Amino acid sequence: MNTYFADLHIHIGRTESGRPVKITGSKSLTIDSILREASQEKGLDLIGVIDCHVPEVIQTLKQRVSNGDCTELTEGGVRFERTTLLLGCELEINDQLSSGPIHVLAFLPTLTSMEKFSNWLSTKMKNHHLSSQRIYTSGLDVQKMVKSLQGLFIPAHIFTPFKSLYGSGVKQSLTEVFDPNKIDAVELGLSSDTKMAAQIKELDSFTFLTNSDAHSLGKIGREYQQLRLKDCNFNEFAMALKNELGRTILANYGLKPQIGKYHQTTCEKCISPKSRDENTCLQCGHHRFVKGVSERLKELSNTDTYSPLRERPPYIHQVPLEYLPGLGPKTLMKLKDHFGTEMNILHHVPSEQLLKAVPEKIAKLIIAARTGGLTFQTGGGGLYGKVVDQK
């Protein structure tokens, strides 16, 4: 079977008393709303939530399993209707070996193993009730613990300038901070794609993941991967990362890197693009810049001295519907009423059917997005790029 997978956060804030609280509202990120959105609106078969170490989330999932709303799978994961939840955790490592903070993902197979991991985290961080928290131990220790629980260890959004492996964590090599034998895959992030990442020789042995990194329901599925699995569960996913027994990633779907909010180098103060080798912003005179992913990759690149050792799955650039100018909530609802999931609209609905359902300008933008026929304003410095028009 072909399966689609992405990951995201549950928003957990903090009250004045320091107690965690889930953000509420019609678009609140709860386990139920995430699974419903992933299955019914986005067409995802696997969804990874990387706040599952939070004790309140663990208890919610236990309750869902106990009352029959969900089923915990023997092969790992929690099934809700047609979608399987993979139990994840995002951590921030900043140990004596690293040059700066690094975000990493850990996926555990069962609620029991995630609860053990959560208990361990409670001794290593200030507040394990919140997501993406600093852990006060080494990256090597985290890897060892994840592997002792039969989990998966994946460096997150590895090129972004803040809190990532190559953006802030190492000078040149991942071996400065991690044991490469305990890395199961690497996550590219929104400002890069396979072609860009393939410039780095030491990444040859790792599977590339393109994940949503979503902080809202609407952002689920802006990046994902298509996998070949026999069933939707943790063990099958782990085999796909290792290309075992025919399980594999068939394609990566992701943003055009220019849309990513850290693609180009920009002035730290006014977000103007850096001009050539200037050390001072020509627009405002500021002397500090946020280094873009494209520039950082040029520093790390060693493609002049090697050829990639493996053939990668195709990377299919996509532009989420919400990024298309003029496509508002009512038109989006109309498209979904006609054609189902956003994935289907973006990639599969014939052009003549789109033209019958929505205004010609919107239909042509969707078609142009499929064929690389859009022009973009490039993102950088924390500001997303945007679609300008058709070519």
C-alpha positions in Angstrom: 0.0 0.0 0.0 1.1 3.6 -0.6 1.0 5.7 2.6 1.4 9.4 3.3 3.2 10.7 6.4 3.9 14.1 8.0 4.5 15.4 11.5 3.4 18.4 13.6 3.2 19.9 17.0 0.3 20.2 19.5 0.3 23.7 20.8 0.8 23.7 24.5 1.1 27.1 26.2 1.8 28.0 29.8 -0.4 29.8 32.3 1.0 32.4 34.7 1.2 29.7 37.3 3.4 27.7 35.0 0.8 25.0 34.4 0.6 23.7 30.8 -2.6 24.4 28.9 -3.7 23.3 25.4 -4.7 26.2 23.2 -8.4 26.2 22.7 -10.8 27.4 20.0 -12.4 26.1 16.8 -9.0 25.3 15.3 -7.4 23.9 18.5 -4.7 21.3 18.2 -5.9 18.3 20.1 -5.2 14.7 19.3 -8.7 14.2 18.0 -8.7 17.3 15.8 -5.2 16.5 14.4 -6.2 12.9 13.5 -9.5 14.1 11.9 -7.7 16.8 9.9 -5.0 14.4 8.8 -7.4 11.8 7.7 -10.4 13.7 6.4 -9.0 16.9 5.1 -5.4 16.2 4.1 -5.4 12.5 3.1 -2.6 11.4 5.4 -2.4 7.8 6.6 0.4 8.3 9.1 0.8 11.4 11.3 3.5 12.0 13.8 2.8 14.2 16.8 6.0 15.3 18.4 4.6 16.4 21.8 3.6 12.8 22.9 6.2 12.9 25.7 4.0 15.4 27.5 2.3 13.5 30.4 -1.1 15.1 29.7 -0.9 13.9 26.0 0.1 10.4 27.2 -2.9 10.2 29.5 -5.3 11.5 26.8 -4.1 8.7 24.5 -4.4 6.1 27.2 -8.0 7.2 27.8 -8.8 7.1 24.0 -7.5 3.5 23.9 -9.3 2.6 27.0 -12.7 3.8 25.8 -12.2 2.3 22.3 -11.8 5.5 20.3 -8.3 4.5 19.4 -6.4 1.2 19.1 -2.8 0.7 20.1 -1.2 -1.5 17.5 1.1 -4.4 18.3 3.5 -3.3 15.6 3.6 0.3 17.1 1.5 3.3 16.8 -2.0 4.3 17.7 -4.8 3.9 15.2 -7.7 6.3 14.9 -10.2 5.5 12.1 -8.0 5.3 9.0 -5.0 7.2 10.4 -2.1 5.9 12.5 -0.5 8.2 15.0 3.3 7.8 15.6 4.4 8.8 19.0 7.0 11.5 18.7 9.0 14.0 20.8 11.1 17.1 19.8 14.0 18.1 22.0 16.6 20.9 22.0 20.2 19.7 22.6 23.0 22.2 23.4 25.8 20.2 25.0 29.5 20.7 25.3 30.1 19.2 21.9 27.8 21.4 19.9 28.4 24.9 18.6 24.8 25.9 19.4 21.3 24.5 19.9 20.0 21.5 17.8 16.5 20.3 17.5 16.0 16.5 17.2 13.0 14.2 16.8 12.5 10.9 18.6 9.7 8.5 17.7 8.8 5.6 20.1 6.8 2.5 19.2 4.4 2.3 22.2 2.7 4.3 24.9 4.7 2.3 27.4 8.0 3.2 25.8 7.0 6.8 25.4 6.0 7.0 29.1 9.4 5.6 30.0 11.1 8.2 27.8 9.0 10.9 29.4 9.9 9.9 32.9 13.6 9.9 31.8 13.2 13.4 30.3 11.7 14.7 33.6 15.1 14.2 35.2 16.9 16.0 32.4 14.9 19.1 31.7 13.1 21.9 33.6 9.6 21.3 32.3 8.8 18.1 30.3 5.1 19.2 30.2 6.1 21.5 27.3 7.3 20.7 23.8 10.7 21.4 22.2 12.4 22.0 25.5 16.1 22.1 26.3 17.4 18.8 27.6 20.4 19.0 30.0 22.4 16.0 28.8 24.4 15.2 25.7 23.1 14.3 22.3 24.9 11.0 22.5 23.0 10.2 25.7 19.7 11.0 24.0 20.6 8.8 21.1 21.5 6.0 23.5 18.2 6.3 25.5 16.1 6.4 22.3 17.8 3.3 21.0 17.4 1.5 24.3 13.6 1.9 23.8 13.7 0.7 20.2 13.0 4.2 19.0 14.0 6.3 16.0 16.3 9.3 16.2 16.0 12.0 13.5 17.8 15.4 13.5 15.1 18.0 12.7 15.0 20.8 10.0 18.8 20.3 9.7 19.8 23.4 7.7 17.7 26.2 9.3 20.0 29.0 10.8 18.6 28.6 14.3 18.4 25.4 16.4 19.4 22.9 13.8 22.3 20.5 13.1 24.1 22.3 10.3 22.6 25.8 10.9 23.8 26.3 14.5 25.0 22.9 15.9 28.2 22.0 14.1 31.0 23.6 12.2 31.1 21.0 9.4 30.1 17.5 10.3 27.3 15.7 12.2 30.0 13.5 13.8 31.0 16.4 16.0 27.9 15.9 18.1 26.2 12.5 17.2 26.9 8.9 16.5 25.9 8.5 12.9 25.1 4.8 13.5 22.3 5.9 15.7 20.6 8.3 13.2 17.7 6.8 11.3 16.9 9.7 8.9 17.3 13.5 8.6 14.6 16.0 8.2 15.4 18.6 5.5 13.2 21.5 6.6 11.1 24.0 4.6 13.9 26.0 3.0 15.7 23.1 1.2 15.0 20.1 -1.0 16.7 16.9 -2.0 18.9 18.4 -4.7 20.3 20.9 -2.2 20.9 18.4 0.6 22.5 15.9 -1.8 25.5 18.3 -1.9 26.7 16.9 1.4 28.6 13.6 1.2 28.1 12.5 4.8 24.3 12.5 4.2 24.5 9.8 1.5 23.6 7.0 3.9 20.5 8.7 5.4 16.9 8.8 4.3 15.6 12.3 3.7 12.3 13.2 5.3 10.0 16.2 4.4 7.7 16.9 7.3 5.0 19.5 7.9 6.6 20.9 11.1 3.1 22.3 11.5 2.0 24.4 14.4 -1.7 24.7 13.2 -4.2 22.4 11.6 -4.1 24.3 8.3 -0.3 23.7 8.0 -0.6 19.9 8.3 0.6 18.3 5.1 2.5 21.3 3.6 5.3 18.8 3.4 5.1 15.0 3.6 6.4 11.8 2.0 4.8 8.9 0.1 5.8 5.5 1.4 5.4 1.9 0.3 4.3 -0.1 3.4 2.4 -3.3 4.0 0.5 -1.6 6.8 0.5 1.8 8.7 2.4 1.2 11.8 5.7 2.1 13.5 7.6 -1.1 12.5 6.7 -0.6 8.8 7.7 3.0 9.0 11.1 2.1 10.5 11.7 -0.4 7.7 10.9 2.2 5.1 13.6 4.5 6.6 16.1 1.6 6.1 14.7 0.5 2.7 14.1 -3.0 4.0 12.0 -5.7 2.4 10.6 -3.5 -0.2 9.4 -0.8 2.2 10.7 2.6 1.1 10.0 6.2 0.5 8.5 6.6 -3.0 8.5 10.4 -3.2 9.1 13.5 -1.1 6.6 16.3 -1.4 7.7 19.7 -0.2 7.6 23.4 -0.5 9.5 25.1 -3.2 12.6 26.0 -1.1 12.3 29.7 -2.1 9.0 29.9 -0.1 10.8 28.7 3.1 11.4 31.5 5.6 15.2 31.0 5.8 16.1 30.3 2.2 18.1 33.4 1.4 20.5 35.5 3.6 18.8 38.7 4.8 19.5 41.6 7.1 18.8 40.8 10.7 17.1 44.1 11.2 15.1 45.0 8.0 15.0 41.5 6.3 16.4 42.9 3.1 18.3 40.4 1.0 22.0 40.6 1.4 23.8 42.0 -1.7 26.8 40.0 -2.9 29.6 40.1 -0.3 28.5 43.3 1.4 29.1 43.3 5.2 26.7 46.1 5.8 23.0 46.2 4.8 22.6 48.6 1.9 19.1 49.4 3.0 19.5 50.2 6.7 23.2 50.0 7.5 22.8 47.1 9.9 25.9 44.9 10.3 24.4 41.5 11.1 22.7 39.0 8.8 20.6 35.8 9.1 22.5 33.3 7.0 20.2 31.6 4.5 20.0 27.9 4.0 21.2 28.3 0.4 24.4 30.1 1.5 25.0 27.7 4.4 24.8 24.7 1.9 27.4 26.4 -0.3 29.8 26.4 2.7 29.1 22.7 3.4 29.0 21.5 -0.2 31.5 19.0 -1.4 29.9 18.0 -4.7 33.1 18.9 -6.6 34.8 15.9 -5.0 32.2 13.2 -5.1 29.2 11.7 -6.7 26.1 10.8 -4.6 26.2 7.1 -3.6 22.5 6.5 -3.8 19.6 7.4 -6.0 17.0 9.5 -4.2 13.2 9.3 -4.5 11.8 12.2 -6.6 11.2 15.4 -4.8 7.9 16.9 -5.9 7.6 20.6 -5.3 4.2 21.7 -4.1 2.6 25.0 -3.2 -0.1 24.6 -0.5 -3.5 25.9 -1.6 -3.4 28.6 1.2 -0.3 30.1 -0.5 -2.1 30.8 -3.8 -3.2 34.5 -4.1 -6.9 35.0 -4.3 -7.8 31.5 -3.0 -9.7 32.3 0.2 -11.5 30.1 2.8 -14.8 29.9 0.8 -13.1 28.8 -2.4 -11.0 26.3 -0.5 -14.1 24.8 1.1 -15.8 24.6 -2.3 -12.7 22.7 -3.7 -12.8 20.3 -0.9 -16.5 19.7 -1.2 -16.0 18.9 -4.9 -12.7 16.9 -4.7 -12.0 15.8 -1.2 -8.5 16.2 0.3 -6.1 19.0 -0.4 -3.6 16.4 -1.6 -6.0 15.3 -4.3 -6.6 18.9 -5.4 -3.0 19.8 -5.6 -1.8 16.8 -7.6 -4.6 14.7 -9.2 -7.8 16.6 -10.1 -7.9 17.1 -13.9 -7.6 20.7 -15.1 -10.9 20.6 -16.9 -12.7 19.7 -13.6 -10.9 22.5 -11.7 -12.0 25.0 -14.4 -15.6 23.9 -13.9 -15.5 24.2 -10.1 -13.6 27.5 -9.4 -12.8 30.7 -11.2 -10.4 30.4 -14.1 -7.6 32.3 -12.4 -7.6 30.0 -9.4 -7.7 26.9 -11.5 -4.8 28.1 -13.6 -2.8 28.9 -10.5 -3.3 25.3 -9.2 -2.3 23.9 -12.6 0.8 26.2 -12.8 1.8 25.1 -9.3 2.0 21.5 -10.6 4.2 22.3 -13.5 6.6 24.8 -12.0 4.8 27.7 -13.6 4.7 30.1 -10.7 7.0 33.0 -9.8 8.0 33.6 -6.2 9.3 36.2 -3.8 12.0 34.4 -1.9 11.8 34.0 1.8 14.5 34.7 4.4 15.2 36.0 7.9 12.1 34.3 9.3 9.7 35.7 6.7 8.1 33.2 4.3 8.3 33.7 0.6 5.1 34.0 -1.4 3.7 33.3 -4.8 3.8 36.4 -7.0 2.1 35.3 -10.2 2.2 32.8 -13.0 5.2 32.8 -15.3 
